Amino acid sequence: MKIVLKIVSGFITTLLVLLLLISLYIMISSRITGGQPSIMGNQLMLVLSGSMEPKIETGSVVGIKPVEDKTNLKVGDIITFYSPLHKDNRIITHRIVEIKGSGEFTEFITKGDNNQANDPMPIPLEKVIGKFSGIQIPYAGYILEFLQSKKGIAVSLIFPGLLLIIYNSFVLWKIFRSWDPSQKAANNQSA
């Protein structure tokens, strides 16, 4: 029974430390880049609308790979871009349905899979951030969006740290409770 408790105890401690490290990574990464964190060369983007359902679900986190030569993008690729309609640098992920022009004058006509019509303006090369890599984590976008807020940063750092302290305090309390100093003194006298 003690072995099982020791294994469970080690697992919980490791899980809490990993949670704390992941939270720190997300916070530091998003602050350094000034935007979304990235993992293994994929910039993580939040999907906040249903325009790409069922391929990409609302609330998902998707991986976006930067594209070296944007002129190599083709019809059917899913790209992430800064909307030419919005001055607030709104980021959109839609599918390329048509390509106009060539070279540095290439523009992409895009459409959300769940939308009835194409997007109202073509997307110039310089507005393209990257291409959908196929990585999708459903519902993680809600969590990531919260973790990037001020309250989320505080919770993501304080909560795992407090859990780790409380858990280790409980473990120490159990150790001290089972420790009997009179038995140690008896063992030392008999030796």
C-alpha positions as CSV (number, residue, x, y, z in Angstrom):
1,M,0.0,0.0,0.0
2,K,2.9,2.4,0.8
3,I,4.4,1.8,-2.7
4,V,1.1,2.7,-4.3
5,L,0.8,5.9,-2.2
6,K,4.4,6.8,-3.0
7,I,3.8,6.3,-6.8
8,V,0.5,8.4,-6.6
9,S,2.3,11.0,-4.6
10,G,5.1,11.3,-7.1
11,F,2.6,11.4,-10.0
12,I,0.6,14.3,-8.4
13,T,3.8,16.3,-7.6
14,T,5.1,15.8,-11.2
15,L,1.7,16.8,-12.6
16,L,1.5,20.0,-10.5
17,V,5.1,20.9,-11.4
18,L,4.4,20.3,-15.1
19,L,1.2,22.4,-14.9
20,L,3.2,25.2,-13.3
21,L,5.9,25.0,-16.0
22,I,3.4,25.0,-18.9
23,S,1.6,28.0,-17.4
24,L,4.9,29.8,-17.1
25,Y,5.9,28.9,-20.7
26,I,2.6,30.1,-22.1
27,M,2.8,33.4,-20.1
28,I,6.4,34.1,-21.0
29,S,6.1,33.0,-24.6
30,S,3.0,35.2,-25.3
31,R,4.6,38.2,-23.5
32,I,7.9,37.9,-25.4
33,T,6.3,37.5,-28.8
34,G,3.6,40.0,-28.1
35,G,1.0,37.6,-29.3
36,Q,0.3,33.9,-29.4
37,P,2.7,31.4,-27.9
38,S,4.4,28.9,-30.3
39,I,5.4,25.3,-29.8
40,M,7.6,23.2,-32.2
41,G,7.5,25.8,-34.9
42,N,3.7,26.2,-34.8
43,Q,2.2,29.5,-33.7
44,L,-0.8,28.7,-31.5
45,M,-3.9,30.6,-32.6
46,L,-7.4,30.7,-31.0
47,V,-10.4,30.0,-33.1
48,L,-13.2,32.2,-31.8
49,S,-15.9,31.7,-34.5
50,G,-17.6,28.9,-36.2
51,S,-16.7,30.0,-39.8
52,M,-14.4,26.9,-40.4
53,E,-16.7,24.3,-38.8
54,P,-16.7,21.3,-39.0
55,K,-13.0,21.2,-40.0
56,I,-12.0,23.5,-37.2
57,E,-14.3,23.8,-34.1
58,T,-15.0,27.0,-32.3
59,G,-12.9,27.3,-29.2
60,S,-10.0,25.3,-30.6
61,V,-6.3,26.1,-30.6
62,V,-4.8,25.5,-34.0
63,G,-1.1,25.3,-35.1
64,I,-0.1,27.7,-37.8
65,K,3.2,27.2,-39.6
66,P,5.0,30.2,-41.0
67,V,5.3,30.0,-44.8
68,E,8.6,30.9,-46.4
69,D,7.3,31.4,-50.0
70,K,3.7,32.4,-49.8
71,T,3.4,32.2,-53.6
72,N,3.5,28.4,-53.2
73,L,0.2,28.4,-51.3
74,K,-2.6,26.7,-53.4
75,V,-6.4,26.5,-53.6
76,G,-7.6,24.4,-50.7
77,D,-4.9,25.4,-48.2
78,I,-6.2,26.9,-44.9
79,I,-4.3,30.1,-44.1
80,T,-4.3,32.5,-41.2
81,F,-4.1,36.2,-42.1
82,Y,-4.6,39.7,-40.9
83,S,-8.0,40.9,-42.1
84,P,-7.7,43.7,-44.7
85,L,-11.2,44.9,-43.5
86,H,-10.3,45.5,-39.9
87,K,-7.8,48.1,-38.7
88,D,-7.3,46.3,-35.3
89,N,-5.2,43.5,-36.8
90,R,-7.9,41.0,-36.5
91,I,-6.6,37.5,-37.3
92,I,-8.8,35.1,-39.4
93,T,-8.3,31.5,-40.5
94,H,-10.0,30.6,-43.8
95,R,-9.6,28.4,-46.8
96,I,-8.1,29.6,-50.1
97,V,-10.8,29.2,-52.8
98,E,-9.1,31.2,-55.6
99,I,-5.7,32.8,-56.4
100,K,-5.4,36.0,-58.4
101,G,-2.2,37.5,-59.8
102,S,1.3,36.1,-59.5
103,G,4.6,36.7,-57.8
104,E,4.6,39.6,-55.3
105,F,1.2,40.7,-56.7
106,T,-0.5,37.4,-55.7
107,E,-3.8,37.8,-53.8
108,F,-5.9,35.0,-52.2
109,I,-9.7,34.8,-52.3
110,T,-10.7,33.1,-49.1
111,K,-13.9,31.7,-47.5
112,G,-14.8,30.1,-44.3
113,D,-16.0,26.5,-44.8
114,N,-19.2,27.3,-42.9
115,N,-19.8,30.6,-44.6
116,Q,-22.1,31.1,-47.6
117,A,-20.0,33.6,-49.5
118,N,-16.3,34.4,-50.1
119,D,-14.6,36.9,-47.9
120,P,-15.3,40.5,-49.2
121,M,-11.7,41.4,-49.9
122,P,-8.8,39.5,-51.4
123,I,-5.8,38.8,-49.1
124,P,-2.5,40.2,-50.3
125,L,0.7,38.2,-49.6
126,E,1.9,40.5,-46.8
127,K,-1.3,39.9,-44.8
128,V,-0.7,36.1,-44.7
129,I,0.7,34.9,-41.3
130,G,0.9,31.2,-42.1
131,K,-0.7,27.9,-43.1
132,F,-2.8,25.6,-40.9
133,S,-0.5,22.7,-39.9
134,G,-3.3,20.3,-39.1
135,I,-2.8,20.6,-35.3
136,Q,-6.0,21.2,-33.5
137,I,-6.8,21.0,-29.8
138,P,-10.6,21.3,-29.4
139,Y,-11.9,23.7,-26.6
140,A,-8.3,24.6,-25.5
141,G,-8.8,28.0,-27.0
142,Y,-11.1,29.0,-24.2
143,I,-8.5,28.1,-21.6
144,L,-5.6,29.7,-23.6
145,E,-7.7,32.9,-24.0
146,F,-8.2,33.0,-20.2
147,L,-4.6,32.2,-19.4
148,Q,-3.5,35.2,-21.6
149,S,-5.7,37.6,-19.6
150,K,-4.4,39.3,-16.4
151,K,-6.6,37.2,-14.2
152,G,-5.6,34.1,-16.1
153,I,-1.9,34.8,-15.6
154,A,-2.3,35.3,-11.9
155,V,-4.4,32.1,-11.6
156,S,-2.1,30.0,-13.8
157,L,0.9,30.9,-11.7
158,I,-0.6,31.1,-8.2
159,F,-3.0,28.1,-8.3
160,P,-0.5,25.4,-9.3
161,G,2.0,26.8,-6.9
162,L,-0.5,26.8,-4.0
163,L,-1.6,23.3,-4.8
164,L,2.0,22.2,-4.8
165,I,2.6,23.9,-1.4
166,I,-0.6,22.5,0.1
167,Y,0.1,19.0,-1.2
168,N,3.7,18.9,0.0
169,S,2.6,20.3,3.4
170,F,0.1,17.5,3.7
171,V,2.8,14.9,2.8
172,L,5.1,16.4,5.4
173,W,2.3,16.5,8.0
174,K,1.8,12.7,7.4
175,I,5.5,12.0,7.8
176,F,5.8,13.9,11.0
177,R,2.6,12.4,12.4
178,S,3.9,8.8,11.8
179,W,7.4,9.7,13.2
180,D,7.9,8.6,16.8
181,P,11.1,10.1,18.4
182,S,10.9,7.8,21.4
183,Q,11.3,4.8,19.1
184,K,14.4,6.3,17.5
185,A,15.9,7.0,21.0
186,A,15.2,3.4,22.0
187,N,17.0,2.1,18.9
188,N,20.0,4.3,19.6
189,Q,20.3,3.0,23.2
190,S,20.1,-0.7,22.2
191,A,22.9,-0.3,19.7
